Amino acid sequence: MEQTCPLVKHENILVPLDGSTFGNRALAQAIRLANACASKLYLLTVVYQNPELLVLEPDLTPRPRCPPPC
């Protein structure tokens, strides 16, 4: 059974993920939609860093991937 795009063609679809069951189901639906519409799928997860924790554990501070200037 061939799928057809149920929407106006969107080139890109952004899916925010939070690790929840609902988010995982939304991802599955987004994958089906992206396949049907020949769209690129982008996933986004945001990680909050508590500044107070970074003071207590400085080893958790992100380090640059290359020496400056990058």
C-alpha positions as protocol buffer text, in pm:
chain_id: "A"
residue {
  index: 1
  type: MET
  ca { x: 0 y: 0 z: 0 }
}
residue {
  index: 2
  type: GLU
  ca { x: 156 y: 326 z: -114 }
}
residue {
  index: 3
  type: GLN
  ca { x: 135 y: 620 z: 122 }
}
residue {
  index: 4
  type: THR
  ca { x: 48 y: 964 z: -2 }
}
residue {
  index: 5
  type: CYS
  ca { x: 140 y: 1288 z: 169 }
}
residue {
  index: 6
  type: PRO
  ca { x: -167 y: 1408 z: 365 }
}
residue {
  index: 7
  type: LEU
  ca { x: -29 y: 1762 z: 383 }
}
residue {
  index: 8
  type: VAL
  ca { x: 104 y: 2026 z: 158 }
}
residue {
  index: 9
  type: LYS
  ca { x: 460 y: 1914 z: 85 }
}
residue {
  index: 10
  type: HIS
  ca { x: 694 y: 2014 z: 366 }
}
residue {
  index: 11
  type: GLU
  ca { x: 1064 y: 1972 z: 298 }
}
residue {
  index: 12
  type: ASN
  ca { x: 1159 y: 1957 z: 668 }
}
residue {
  index: 13
  type: ILE
  ca { x: 986 y: 1821 z: 977 }
}
residue {
  index: 14
  type: LEU
  ca { x: 1117 y: 1904 z: 1325 }
}
residue {
  index: 15
  type: VAL
  ca { x: 1033 y: 1660 z: 1606 }
}
residue {
  index: 16
  type: PRO
  ca { x: 1104 y: 1764 z: 1967 }
}
residue {
  index: 17
  type: LEU
  ca { x: 1178 y: 1464 z: 2190 }
}
residue {
  index: 18
  type: ASP
  ca { x: 1159 y: 1443 z: 2568 }
}
residue {
  index: 19
  type: GLY
  ca { x: 1195 y: 1068 z: 2623 }
}
residue {
  index: 20
  type: SER
  ca { x: 828 y: 1019 z: 2711 }
}
residue {
  index: 21
  type: THR
  ca { x: 600 y: 750 z: 2571 }
}
residue {
  index: 22
  type: PHE
  ca { x: 395 y: 1021 z: 2402 }
}
residue {
  index: 23
  type: GLY
  ca { x: 710 y: 1164 z: 2243 }
}
residue {
  index: 24
  type: ASN
  ca { x: 813 y: 821 z: 2115 }
}
residue {
  index: 25
  type: ARG
  ca { x: 470 y: 772 z: 1957 }
}
residue {
  index: 26
  type: ALA
  ca { x: 494 y: 1117 z: 1800 }
}
residue {
  index: 27
  type: LEU
  ca { x: 833 y: 1021 z: 1657 }
}
residue {
  index: 28
  type: ALA
  ca { x: 689 y: 706 z: 1500 }
}
residue {
  index: 29
  type: GLN
  ca { x: 412 y: 913 z: 1339 }
}
residue {
  index: 30
  type: ALA
  ca { x: 664 y: 1174 z: 1220 }
}
residue {
  index: 31
  type: ILE
  ca { x: 873 y: 899 z: 1057 }
}
residue {
  index: 32
  type: ARG
  ca { x: 568 y: 774 z: 867 }
}
residue {
  index: 33
  type: LEU
  ca { x: 479 y: 1129 z: 763 }
}
residue {
  index: 34
  type: ALA
  ca { x: 834 y: 1208 z: 650 }
}
residue {
  index: 35
  type: ASN
  ca { x: 842 y: 890 z: 441 }
}
residue {
  index: 36
  type: ALA
  ca { x: 506 y: 964 z: 283 }
}
residue {
  index: 37
  type: CYS
  ca { x: 602 y: 1324 z: 204 }
}
residue {
  index: 38
  type: ALA
  ca { x: 968 y: 1258 z: 114 }
}
residue {
  index: 39
  type: SER
  ca { x: 1065 y: 1510 z: 384 }
}
residue {
  index: 40
  type: LYS
  ca { x: 1380 y: 1546 z: 589 }
}
residue {
  index: 41
  type: LEU
  ca { x: 1327 y: 1464 z: 954 }
}
residue {
  index: 42
  type: TYR
  ca { x: 1512 y: 1657 z: 1225 }
}
residue {
  index: 43
  type: LEU
  ca { x: 1509 y: 1547 z: 1590 }
}
residue {
  index: 44
  type: LEU
  ca { x: 1559 y: 1790 z: 1877 }
}
residue {
  index: 45
  type: THR
  ca { x: 1633 y: 1714 z: 2241 }
}
residue {
  index: 46
  type: VAL
  ca { x: 1708 y: 1996 z: 2483 }
}
residue {
  index: 47
  type: VAL
  ca { x: 1915 y: 1926 z: 2792 }
}
residue {
  index: 48
  type: TYR
  ca { x: 1891 y: 2176 z: 3074 }
}
residue {
  index: 49
  type: GLN
  ca { x: 2213 y: 2234 z: 3268 }
}
residue {
  index: 50
  type: ASN
  ca { x: 2162 y: 2366 z: 3618 }
}
residue {
  index: 51
  type: PRO
  ca { x: 2428 y: 2636 z: 3681 }
}
residue {
  index: 52
  type: GLU
  ca { x: 2433 y: 2549 z: 4052 }
}
residue {
  index: 53
  type: LEU
  ca { x: 2531 y: 2192 z: 3971 }
}
residue {
  index: 54
  type: LEU
  ca { x: 2814 y: 2311 z: 3748 }
}
residue {
  index: 55
  type: VAL
  ca { x: 2959 y: 2506 z: 4042 }
}
residue {
  index: 56
  type: LEU
  ca { x: 2954 y: 2192 z: 4255 }
}
residue {
  index: 57
  type: GLU
  ca { x: 3080 y: 1963 z: 3976 }
}
residue {
  index: 58
  type: PRO
  ca { x: 3303 y: 2167 z: 3741 }
}
residue {
  index: 59
  type: ASP
  ca { x: 3396 y: 1851 z: 3547 }
}
residue {
  index: 60
  type: LEU
  ca { x: 3045 y: 1863 z: 3399 }
}
residue {
  index: 61
  type: THR
  ca { x: 3119 y: 2193 z: 3227 }
}
residue {
  index: 62
  type: PRO
  ca { x: 3113 y: 2146 z: 2847 }
}
residue {
  index: 63
  type: ARG
  ca { x: 3451 y: 2170 z: 2685 }
}
residue {
  index: 64
  type: PRO
  ca { x: 3519 y: 2310 z: 2339 }
}
residue {
  index: 65
  type: ARG
  ca { x: 3576 y: 2048 z: 2071 }
}
residue {
  index: 66
  type: CYS
  ca { x: 3875 y: 2229 z: 1924 }
}
residue {
  index: 67
  type: PRO
  ca { x: 4123 y: 2484 z: 2053 }
}
residue {
  index: 68
  type: PRO
  ca { x: 4025 y: 2850 z: 1997 }
}
residue {
  index: 69
  type: PRO
  ca { x: 3969 y: 2995 z: 1754 }
}
residue {
  index: 70
  type: CYS
  ca { x: 3733 y: 2733 z: 1616 }
}
